[in-house]
Amino acid sequence: MYTQKIVVANQTGLHARPASLFVKTANKFSSKITLHKQDKAVDAKSIIGLLSLGVSKGTEIIITAEGEDEQLAVEALVVLIKGFNE
């Protein structure tokens, strides 16, 4: 299992377009990917699950992946989230 924490700095958080890009990227990997916000956890490959977390600017999230490409998956999603700020 590979895990990484990140604070969402994007003005709109993970809503609409950023959320759909996140899910699209997560679905490129075979690993099981989970997104954690406080005490809630959802499947990172589910747009409904992701939107249900209500991730806004300044929220700390934890991305966890388990599988053969777990490290690549987490690192790609972290880079994606950091890229939303630019």
Residue frames as a rotation matrix with the C-alpha (Angstrom) as fourth column:
MET 1
0.580 0.814 0.000 0.00
0.814 -0.580 0.000 0.00
0.000 0.000 -1.000 0.00
TYR 2
-0.631 -0.736 0.245 1.24
0.748 -0.661 -0.063 3.49
0.208 0.143 0.968 -0.90
THR 3
0.481 0.812 -0.331 -0.15
0.876 -0.460 0.145 6.63
-0.034 -0.360 -0.933 0.75
GLN 4
-0.706 -0.665 0.244 0.40
0.658 -0.743 -0.122 10.36
0.263 0.074 0.962 0.42
LYS 5
0.173 0.705 -0.688 -1.17
0.800 -0.508 -0.319 13.43
-0.574 -0.496 -0.652 2.08
ILE 6
-0.731 -0.345 0.588 -1.84
0.621 -0.694 0.365 16.65
0.282 0.632 0.722 0.23
VAL 7
-0.290 0.632 -0.719 -3.64
0.376 -0.616 -0.693 19.91
-0.880 -0.471 -0.059 0.95
VAL 8
0.033 0.416 0.909 -5.95
0.999 -0.034 -0.021 21.00
0.022 0.909 -0.417 -1.85
ALA 9
-0.536 -0.328 -0.778 -5.02
0.415 -0.905 0.095 24.57
-0.735 -0.272 0.621 -2.79
ASN 10
-0.772 0.315 0.552 -7.25
0.529 -0.165 0.833 24.86
0.353 0.935 -0.039 -5.86
GLN 11
-0.887 0.413 0.205 -9.77
-0.455 -0.857 -0.243 27.70
0.075 -0.309 0.948 -5.46
THR 12
0.024 0.979 -0.200 -12.74
-0.904 0.106 0.413 25.46
0.426 0.171 0.888 -6.26
GLY 13
-0.063 -0.100 0.993 -11.45
-0.714 0.700 0.025 22.35
-0.698 -0.707 -0.115 -4.50
LEU 14
-0.965 -0.201 0.170 -12.29
-0.047 0.768 0.639 19.04
-0.259 0.608 -0.751 -6.15
HIS 15
-0.009 0.999 -0.037 -15.60
0.002 -0.037 -0.999 20.01
-1.000 -0.009 -0.002 -7.74
ALA 16
0.788 0.537 -0.300 -16.93
-0.277 -0.125 -0.953 19.52
-0.549 0.834 0.051 -11.28
ARG 17
0.784 -0.471 -0.404 -14.02
-0.420 0.075 -0.904 19.69
0.457 0.879 -0.139 -13.77
PRO 18
-0.218 -0.929 0.299 -11.17
-0.926 0.100 -0.364 18.96
0.308 -0.357 -0.882 -11.32
ALA 19
-0.036 0.277 0.960 -13.11
-0.647 0.726 -0.233 16.01
-0.761 -0.630 0.153 -9.89
SER 20
0.910 0.413 0.041 -13.79
-0.228 0.579 -0.782 14.54
-0.347 0.703 0.621 -13.32
LEU 21
0.447 -0.836 -0.318 -10.10
-0.624 -0.037 -0.781 14.87
0.641 0.548 -0.538 -14.27
PHE 22
-0.300 -0.523 0.798 -9.13
-0.943 0.288 -0.166 13.23
-0.143 -0.802 -0.579 -10.98
VAL 23
0.342 0.537 0.771 -11.45
-0.399 0.826 -0.398 10.25
-0.851 -0.172 0.497 -11.60
LYS 24
0.943 -0.018 -0.333 -10.34
-0.320 0.233 -0.918 9.95
0.094 0.972 0.214 -15.22
THR 25
0.044 -0.999 -0.021 -6.70
-0.824 -0.024 -0.566 9.83
0.565 0.043 -0.824 -14.12
ALA 26
-0.238 -0.091 0.967 -7.42
-0.835 0.528 -0.156 7.34
-0.497 -0.844 -0.202 -11.31
ASN 27
0.681 0.635 0.364 -9.15
-0.351 0.720 -0.599 5.01
-0.642 0.280 0.713 -13.78
LYS 28
0.559 -0.572 -0.600 -5.93
-0.696 0.070 -0.715 4.72
0.451 0.817 -0.359 -15.82
PHE 29
-0.525 -0.811 0.257 -4.42
-0.798 0.363 -0.482 2.60
0.298 -0.458 -0.837 -13.05
SER 30
-0.096 0.458 -0.884 -5.22
-0.069 0.883 0.464 -0.97
0.993 0.105 -0.053 -12.04
SER 31
-0.879 -0.309 -0.362 -4.64
0.324 0.169 -0.931 -0.38
0.349 -0.936 -0.049 -8.32
LYS 32
0.286 0.914 -0.287 -7.50
0.861 -0.114 0.496 0.12
0.420 -0.388 -0.820 -5.89
ILE 33
-0.739 -0.536 0.410 -7.36
0.367 -0.829 -0.422 3.85
0.566 -0.162 0.809 -5.08
THR 34
0.264 0.799 -0.540 -9.08
0.932 -0.067 0.356 5.42
0.248 -0.597 -0.763 -2.10
LEU 35
-0.405 -0.288 0.868 -9.47
0.115 -0.958 -0.264 9.08
0.907 -0.007 0.421 -1.20
HIS 36
-0.046 0.310 -0.950 -9.73
0.973 0.227 0.027 9.95
0.224 -0.923 -0.312 2.50
LYS 37
-0.347 0.004 0.938 -11.04
-0.111 -0.993 -0.036 13.18
0.931 -0.117 0.345 4.02
GLN 38
-0.236 0.148 0.960 -11.09
-0.959 -0.196 -0.205 13.20
0.157 -0.969 0.188 7.81
ASP 39
-0.513 0.057 0.857 -13.04
-0.444 0.837 -0.321 10.05
-0.735 -0.545 -0.404 8.76
LYS 40
0.652 0.758 0.019 -14.61
-0.327 0.304 -0.895 9.44
-0.684 0.577 0.446 5.34
ALA 41
-0.592 -0.801 0.088 -13.14
-0.275 0.304 0.912 7.30
-0.758 0.515 -0.401 2.56
VAL 42
0.603 0.785 -0.142 -14.39
-0.380 0.127 -0.916 6.82
-0.701 0.607 0.375 -1.01
ASP 43
0.243 -0.432 0.869 -13.37
0.774 0.626 0.095 5.01
-0.585 0.649 0.486 -4.16
ALA 44
-0.232 -0.435 -0.870 -11.25
-0.085 -0.882 0.464 7.52
-0.969 0.182 0.168 -6.10
LYS 45
-0.974 -0.094 0.207 -12.53
0.182 0.224 0.957 6.04
-0.137 0.970 -0.201 -9.36
SER 46
-0.152 0.987 0.055 -16.11
0.985 0.147 0.088 7.12
0.079 0.067 -0.995 -8.58
ILE 47
-0.659 -0.054 0.750 -17.18
0.218 -0.968 0.123 10.67
0.720 0.245 0.650 -9.45
ILE 48
0.427 0.888 0.172 -20.21
-0.029 -0.177 0.984 10.39
0.904 -0.425 -0.050 -7.13
GLY 49
0.580 -0.282 -0.764 -18.01
0.794 0.404 0.454 9.23
0.180 -0.870 0.459 -4.26
LEU 50
-0.501 -0.861 0.082 -15.47
0.840 -0.507 -0.195 11.97
0.209 -0.028 0.977 -4.85
LEU 51
-0.446 0.402 0.800 -18.08
-0.019 -0.898 0.440 14.72
0.895 0.181 0.408 -5.03
SER 52
0.590 0.736 -0.331 -19.77
0.278 0.200 0.939 13.39
0.758 -0.647 -0.087 -1.88
LEU 53
-0.023 -0.688 -0.726 -16.63
0.990 0.086 -0.113 14.23
0.140 -0.721 0.679 0.12
GLY 54
0.902 0.393 0.179 -17.05
0.383 -0.920 0.084 17.94
0.198 -0.008 -0.980 -0.57
VAL 55
0.075 -0.964 -0.255 -13.31
0.944 -0.014 0.331 18.63
-0.323 -0.265 0.909 -0.85
SER 56
0.945 0.258 0.202 -12.82
0.304 -0.920 -0.246 22.39
0.123 0.294 -0.948 -0.75
LYS 57
0.298 -0.869 0.395 -9.77
-0.050 -0.428 -0.902 24.66
0.953 0.249 -0.171 -0.80
GLY 58
-0.156 -0.503 0.850 -7.50
-0.873 -0.333 -0.357 24.08
0.463 -0.797 -0.388 2.18
THR 59
0.775 0.509 0.374 -8.74
-0.622 0.718 0.313 20.54
-0.109 -0.476 0.873 2.83
GLU 60
-0.434 -0.893 0.123 -6.15
-0.868 0.451 0.209 17.90
-0.242 -0.017 -0.970 3.66
ILE 61
0.758 0.626 -0.186 -6.79
-0.653 0.723 -0.226 14.64
-0.007 0.293 0.956 1.85
ILE 62
-0.257 -0.787 0.561 -5.01
-0.587 0.588 0.557 11.31
-0.768 -0.186 -0.613 1.84
ILE 63
0.488 0.306 -0.817 -4.67
-0.851 0.375 -0.367 9.29
0.194 0.875 0.444 -1.35
THR 64
-0.165 -0.471 0.867 -4.09
-0.594 0.748 0.294 5.57
-0.787 -0.467 -0.403 -0.84
ALA 65
0.399 0.256 -0.881 -3.49
-0.877 0.389 -0.284 2.96
0.270 0.885 0.379 -3.52
GLU 66
-0.048 -0.373 0.927 -3.02
-0.537 0.792 0.291 -0.76
-0.842 -0.484 -0.239 -3.32
GLY 67
0.894 0.300 0.333 -1.88
0.088 0.610 -0.787 -2.83
-0.439 0.734 0.519 -6.28
GLU 68
0.352 -0.817 0.456 0.89
0.893 0.439 0.099 -3.31
-0.281 0.373 0.884 -8.80
ASP 69
-0.233 -0.434 0.870 1.01
0.703 -0.694 -0.157 0.35
0.672 0.575 0.467 -9.89
GLU 70
0.525 0.573 -0.630 0.16
0.848 -0.284 0.448 1.90
0.078 -0.769 -0.635 -6.52
GLN 71
-0.128 -0.648 -0.751 3.08
0.621 -0.643 0.449 4.32
-0.773 -0.409 0.484 -6.28
LEU 72
-0.894 -0.178 0.411 2.65
0.446 -0.435 0.782 5.57
0.039 0.882 0.469 -9.85
ALA 73
-0.046 0.977 0.208 -1.07
0.772 -0.097 0.628 6.07
0.634 0.189 -0.750 -9.27
VAL 74
0.523 0.232 -0.820 -0.69
0.798 -0.473 0.374 8.11
-0.301 -0.850 -0.432 -6.08
GLU 75
-0.413 -0.783 -0.465 2.13
0.503 -0.622 0.600 10.22
-0.759 0.014 0.651 -7.49
ALA 76
-0.761 0.201 0.617 0.18
0.562 -0.274 0.781 10.95
0.326 0.941 0.096 -10.69
LEU 77
0.299 0.954 -0.016 -2.86
0.794 -0.240 0.559 12.07
0.529 -0.180 -0.829 -8.68
VAL 78
0.301 -0.297 -0.906 -0.74
0.710 -0.564 0.421 14.29
-0.636 -0.771 0.041 -6.41
VAL 79
-0.793 -0.607 0.051 0.86
0.453 -0.531 0.716 15.94
-0.408 0.591 0.696 -9.46
LEU 80
-0.393 0.741 0.544 -2.63
0.692 -0.151 0.706 16.44
0.605 0.654 -0.454 -10.93
ILE 81
0.563 0.638 -0.525 -3.93
0.823 -0.379 0.423 18.12
0.071 -0.671 -0.738 -7.76
LYS 82
-0.093 -0.682 -0.725 -0.87
0.545 -0.644 0.536 20.38
-0.833 -0.346 0.432 -7.56
GLY 83
-0.836 -0.247 0.490 -1.40
0.546 -0.281 0.789 21.28
-0.057 0.927 0.370 -11.24
PHE 84
0.156 0.968 0.195 -4.92
0.928 -0.212 0.308 22.55
0.339 0.133 -0.931 -10.53
ASN 85
0.409 -0.031 -0.912 -3.33
0.645 -0.697 0.313 25.47
-0.646 -0.716 -0.265 -8.67
GLU 86
-0.614 -0.777 -0.141 -1.53
0.411 -0.467 0.783 26.81
-0.674 0.423 0.606 -11.72
